[in-house]
């Protein structure tokens, strides 16, 4: 991010969540994949998506991803 400013990118945050949830990657591994210096940045994004899931957001994306990954519930 230019100037060190945090830029909100919901799709990127969801991708980080998916890496942890479905890829069983650690926060540190995800930080490396997303070119981040701190795993805390990943934790912040993943927890934000988790809170949004409880509120009913991301449901269609989760269903689509699980369908594509052949996850049956």
C-alpha positions as CSV (number, residue, x, y, z in Angstrom):
1,X,0.0,0.0,0.0
2,X,1.4,3.4,-0.9
3,X,2.4,5.5,2.1
4,X,1.6,2.6,4.4
5,X,-2.1,3.2,4.3
6,X,-4.4,0.3,4.7
7,X,-6.7,-0.3,1.8
8,X,-9.9,-2.3,2.3
9,X,-10.2,-5.2,-0.2
10,X,-13.1,-7.5,0.8
11,X,-12.3,-10.0,-1.9
12,X,-8.7,-10.3,-0.7
13,X,-9.9,-10.8,2.8
14,X,-12.3,-13.5,1.8
15,X,-9.5,-15.2,-0.1
16,X,-7.4,-15.2,3.1
17,X,-10.3,-16.7,5.0
18,X,-10.7,-19.4,2.4
19,X,-7.0,-20.2,2.5
20,X,-7.2,-20.7,6.3
21,X,-10.6,-22.5,6.3
22,X,-10.3,-24.8,3.3
23,X,-6.6,-24.9,2.8
24,X,-5.7,-25.4,6.4
25,X,-2.9,-22.8,6.0
26,X,-1.4,-21.0,9.0
27,X,-1.6,-17.3,9.3
28,X,2.1,-17.0,8.6
29,X,1.8,-19.1,5.4
30,X,-1.1,-16.9,4.2
31,X,0.9,-13.8,5.0
32,X,3.7,-15.1,2.7
33,X,1.2,-15.9,-0.1
34,X,-0.3,-12.4,0.1
35,X,3.0,-10.7,0.4
36,X,2.3,-9.3,3.9
37,X,4.9,-8.6,6.6
38,X,2.8,-9.6,9.6
39,X,0.5,-12.5,10.2
40,X,-1.6,-10.1,12.3
41,X,-2.8,-8.5,9.1
42,X,-4.1,-11.9,8.0
43,X,-5.7,-12.5,11.4
44,X,-7.5,-9.1,11.2
45,X,-8.9,-9.8,7.7
46,X,-9.9,-13.4,8.5
47,X,-11.7,-12.4,11.7
48,X,-13.5,-9.6,9.8
49,X,-14.8,-12.1,7.3
50,X,-15.8,-14.5,10.1
51,X,-17.8,-11.7,11.8
52,X,-19.5,-10.9,8.4
53,X,-20.4,-14.5,7.9
54,X,-22.2,-14.5,11.2
55,X,-24.1,-11.4,10.0
56,X,-25.2,-13.3,6.8
57,X,-22.7,-11.9,4.4
58,X,-20.6,-14.0,2.0
59,X,-23.1,-16.9,2.1
60,X,-23.4,-17.1,-1.7
61,X,-19.6,-17.0,-2.1
62,X,-19.1,-19.8,0.5
63,X,-21.7,-22.0,-1.2
64,X,-20.1,-21.5,-4.6
65,X,-16.6,-22.2,-3.2
66,X,-17.8,-25.3,-1.4
67,X,-19.6,-26.5,-4.5
68,X,-16.4,-26.0,-6.6
69,X,-14.3,-27.8,-3.9
70,X,-16.9,-30.6,-3.8
71,X,-17.6,-30.0,-0.1
72,X,-20.9,-31.5,0.9
73,X,-22.7,-30.5,4.1
